[in-house]
Amino acid sequence: MPEAENYLDLPLEEVIGDRFGRYSKYIIQERALPDAKDGLKPVQRRILYAMLQDNNTADKPFRKAAKTVGNVIGNYHPHGDSSVYEALVRMSQPWKIRHGLVEMQGNNGSIDGDPPAAMRYTEARISALAQEMLRDIGKETVEFIPNFDDTDQEPVVLPAYFPNLLVNGSTGISSGYATDIPPHNLGEVIDAAIHLLENPDTTLEALLTYIKGPDFPGGGTIQGVQDLKQAYETGKGRVVTRGTANIETLRGGKEQIVITEIPYEVIKANLVKRMDEIRFDKKIDGIAEVRDDTDRTGLQIVVELKKEADAKSILSYLYKNTDLQVTYNFNMVAIADKAPRLMGLKPLLAAYLEHQKEVVINRSRYELEQATKRQHIVEGLMKAISVLDELIALIRQSKDKADAKQNITEAFGFSEPQAEAIVNLQLYRLTNTDIQTLEKEAEDLEQTIQRLNEILESPGKLVQTMKKELKQIKKKYANERRTNVEEEVEDLKIDMQVMIPAEEVFVTVSRDGYVKRTSTRSYSASNDERPGMKDTDDLQFFSEMNTTDTLLVFTAHGHYAYIPVHQLPDIRWKDNGQHIGNLVSLDADDHIARAIPVRSFSDENYLLFFTKNGMVKRSLLTDYQAQRFSKALIALKLKDNDNLVDVAITDGTRDVFFATKQGYGLRFSETDINVVGLRAAGVKGIALKEGDEVASALTVSENDHEALFSVSHRGAVKKMRWDQFPQSTRAKRGLSMFRELKTNPHRLVAVTAADAKMLMLKTADETIHPIPTEGIRNYDRYQTGSYVIDTDTNGVVQFAWGYIDHDPPAE
């Protein structure tokens, strides 16, 4: 086919790579990132330039925003009208931009995240400060390029007579790059720019004596001077920003927290909603009401507290758990030399000043050229007035304008521009006073030309001119700093015991890992039903606890979750709980080994850990009092093929009992185990035969029941007295609990202390079989026990545990 010659056969990755490269270059340079020179993205620059072209300036009446958007799209920015309008609106929002570049009349959105009115309803014009961005644009100060359809010209950058990028900041996301430049105080930035202009080799420390830090439109406080310095040095960093809140005392001894400033770019309505959720969910006790009292006089959020509430702790909690305190991430990326660059404070200021030098030089050249041309004309007019009578006579004799110009040029030696000015001269200009006006103008032009030549020839004069103009901008537009800067980041201390509403609740943990807390009201209405669970699930833990208590949940992989009871999901008794994996991140194949309630972390209590490979570890309970508990923490060090079997809490006087799958039982005192730290691995608890592993482990004391139950995989259950297992020492093999069989020997599934009403046996077919303990007979260690399961029908017993009653303990 002859048409095939028009096609190229290229690899897909080459085509995609080339096209994506072009697309990325376009959105980086032409859409998402600001220019280091004028601090504007292309759409912002085009909006301001289009408004100037339309004479929509600060001293003129407002114009419909839709007209501006139409001009921008039609002439310079062929994209969607919504994106152009959004950019226009953002430049007018005083809570987002430090010094507005656009003034708007009508609804231009709100700090609550409300959208602006449609552009057919709103009106806009350039602000007075934005006109300083555009001033002298007609004096060849900046480069112009053809617009998208070559019908007009548009500026590459604006003259920008103040450092807009640092003053108003910028935010944007492009392909492979993002930028977050905070706004700053106009006066401080200009002072720093002047200092850098005078001392090009100055240090960052010297610049930071002028620029204290970002100056957000909504005020607030920044904490961490050292973090600020690093951000300004590299262009990347993070600082803590927080709103302004004061604690006020009301009549009757009550207090309230009044918030008058919130962090930059935080949506107020969302902040108020989050605070009210904390009150409603009773995450902390003491908040009576959260109110948004903002009106035209200013922002105000009131958090009314209950009597006796700890206001300081509640305020610290709000800082820590809401957007009243957030982290601002510096990422100062801008287009410099036509490429995106991460720039520190000094390079950003230097890029702006370099641009300003070009602008002032280009303007001076243009003005010099215009002044020289005018000087030449004025000289011609003065000469013409001195020979006025002859000149008039000669013009009257001429045939037309062209002949008159030629005649006076030949007669008096005027140049062509001078002749043109003379023949266009109006008759009233021929009075006696005109010569004095021309002489004055000639004198002024001479001074102007001299001044402009000095600027162009002397770097010192150029710097002096730039300084003078920057100072004028500062004097006219600068205002007071709004954001405070504090040296150190405050360490928020929250006394949760004071703030948590003390309430008795019922806490359940199921064997499949579902946890919840239930109010006494929901529990009382349950008519003695079992808590909500799957049919194949059962209780692993049940206790009446207080919301000020803590639940420690240990997993088979040796991790633990530190869960304050008040943070457990509050779920009705008859509904299923929430999986532990939703509260803390766990491995996919991990599961709960034991849940332990803790009222207070005391040095007098210990935790004992038992592993599948026969290791045992004893640590102080206080070691497990976590400060940060958003993720699972390491409880003990495990080898690759080991798992945590069980955990027990003791007072240091108990005996330890290990039971293995091959039927060995070993009892010894816990004092044989040295106390070790949080991440230690522990010591050998029982010596295992090859192929054996620990099935169960528990603690026992003289006050415990005299017996224990054992369950084998073949469904044999028996009751044994503790005195059949005399106290031995650690790391022995122990005593056998089964008669040895050559064929199909019994394998221990579990042992449990004989204080349960029933034993629950789960067979291979996923059926749970409740076995009442009353009818289980006593056997000695060597006997098999009673068969209670038909393993031919249901399969072998895989799990066994003591039934946990859901009746609360008797008072």
C-alpha positions, 0 to 999 in steps of 0.5 A: 500500500502506498499509504504505508510510506506515511507511517513510522514503525516505532517501539511503543515505549519510545513513543510513550516516552517521547510523548510523556516527556513533552507533556511533562515539560509543558505542564512543568513550565506552562502550568503548575510551577511559578517563575522565580522572577515574578512568582506567577504561574502562566495562568496568573500572569495571563489573567493580570495582563489581560485585565491590564489590556482591558484597562481593568485597573484599581482606579476604574470600576469593577468589571464582570469576572466572566469578561476577564475569563473570556478574554484570557481564554480567547487571547492567551490561555486556551484551557477550561474556564473553571481553571481560569476562574479558580486562579482568578478567585484564589488571587483575591482570597485574603485567607490564602494570599498575603497581598491580594493581586485581584480585588473582587466584588461578590462571593469569592468563597470562604475560609470554610471551603465554600465555593465562590459564586459563578463568574457571571455574578462576580466582578473583579479588577487588578489590585493596586499592588498588582499594578506594581507587577505590571508597571512599565510593561509597555517600556520594553522591560520584559520579553514578549512572545506570540500567543497561542494562535499568533494573533497577539503578543504576551509577556514571558514574565512581568516586570514585578517591582516587588518579590511576589514569589516570596511575598505571596508564596505558591503551591502546585503539583506537576509531573515529577515536581511539586512546590510549596512556598509559604507567604512572607511579610512584604516589608521583611522580604524587601529589607532582605532583598536590599541587604542582598543587593548591597552585599551579594556575598552575604550569608543566610544568617544575615538574611534571616535577621530580616526575614523572621519566617513565613507570614501567613495571612491568617496569622498563627504561630510557627515553632522551631527556628532551627527547622526554619533555617534548614528549610531556607538553606535547602529549600526543603523542610518542615515547621510546626504551625499552630493556631492562636488560642487563649483560655478565658475564665467565665463567671462561675469558675468555668473556662473556655478556649477561644481560637482567633487564628487557625493554621494556613490553608486549614478549612475552618468548618472541618476543624470545628467539625472535628472538635465537635466529634471529639466532644460527641464521641467522648474521646476526652471529658470536659468539652461542653460545647464547640461553637463557631462565632465567626462574624464580619469582625473576625474569626472566632471558635469557642470551645466551652468547657465543663466545670473542673475541666483541665483547660491546658490539657484539653488545648494540648489535646486539640493541638495534637489531635486536630488541625489546630496544629499542623506541619507545613512542608517547605518545598521551594521549587520554581522555574529558573533558567527555564528549568524547575529548581529547588531553591533556598531563600538566598537563591530565590532572592538572587533570582528576583534581583537579577530579574529586576536589574534586567527590568531597570536596565531595559526600562532605562534604555527605552526611556533614554531612547525616548528622551533623546528623540524628544530632545532632538524634536525640542531643539528643532522647535526652539530653532523654528521659533527663532526663525518663525516669520521666514518659516511661516512664509516658506510653508505658505508658499509650499504646495502641500505637507510633503513639499513644506517639509522638504522646503524647510529642511532644505532652507534651515537644515531641519531633520525629517522628524523635526520637520514633521513636528514643525508642520504639525505645530498648532498655532497657539504654540506660537505664543511668546510663552512657548519658547520658555516652556520648550527651554524648560523641557529641554533642560529637564530632558538633559537631566533625564538623559544624564540620569539614565546614562548614569544608571546604564553606565554605573552599577552603583547607580543601578543598585541605588535606583532599585533600592529607592523603588523597593523602599517606595513599594515597602512604604506604600504597601507593607503592613505588620507581621501577623505570624509569630515565630517561636524558638522551640517546638513545644512538647505537648503534655497531656494528662489523659487520666484527667481528660478521659471520662471515667466510665465502666464498660465491658471489653471483649476480644474474640479468638478471631481478633475482633475487639470492642467495648460496650456500655453497661446499658447495652450489656444490660439490655442483652438478656444474657445473650453471648456478645455478637460474633461469627458462629465459628468464633468464641470469646478469648477475653472478657472483663469489666474495665474502666475507660481509664484502663489499658488493654495490652494485646499480644500477637503470635509474631511477638508484637503488642498493641497498647490500646487505652480502653477509651480508644476501643471502638464503642459497639453494641453488645449484640454487634460484632467487634472491629478487627484488631488490624483496623486499630493497629497495623499487623502482619497478614498471618498474625493473630492474637495470643493473649489480651491482658487488662492493666489498671496501673503499670506497677514495678511490682508486676511482671509479664511472662512470655512463652514461645512455641520453641520453649523459650520464656521471658520475664519483664517488668510490666512498666516496660510495656507502658507505651508513649506512642501507640498508633502501630504495633510495638515489639514485645520480645525478640523471636527467632524466625521459626518461633511464635508467641504461644501465651502471655501471663501477668504475675506478681513474681511469686507464681510457678510456670507450667509448660505443656508440649505437643508430645505430652511433656509437662514441666513446672518450675518457679518464675524466680528461675527466670531473670528479669530482662528488658523490652526487646530481649529474647528470654531464656530456655524454659523447657527442653524439647525433644526433636519435632516437639513444640509447646502447646500451652503454657500457664502460671499457677500458685498455691491458691489456684485450683488443684487440677488442670484439664488436658485435651488430645488431638484424638478427643481424649479429655482428662483432669489431673491434680497439680501435685502430679507435677512437682516443682522442678527447675527450668530447661528440663524435659518434664514429666509425661502426660500420656501413655506412650502408644506406638500407633497414632499416639496422642498429641496434646492440643492444650491444657487449661486450669480447671476453673471453666464451666466448659471446655470448647473443642474445635475440630477439623470440620470447623465445628465447636463442641462444648464439653461440660467440665463437671463430668470429666473424671480425674486421671493420673499422668499415664492414663489417656482420659475419656474420649468426648469427640468422634474424630472419625466424623468431625476430624481431629481436635485442632484447638481447645480452650476454657469457656469464658463466661460473659457474666460479670464477676460477682461483687 
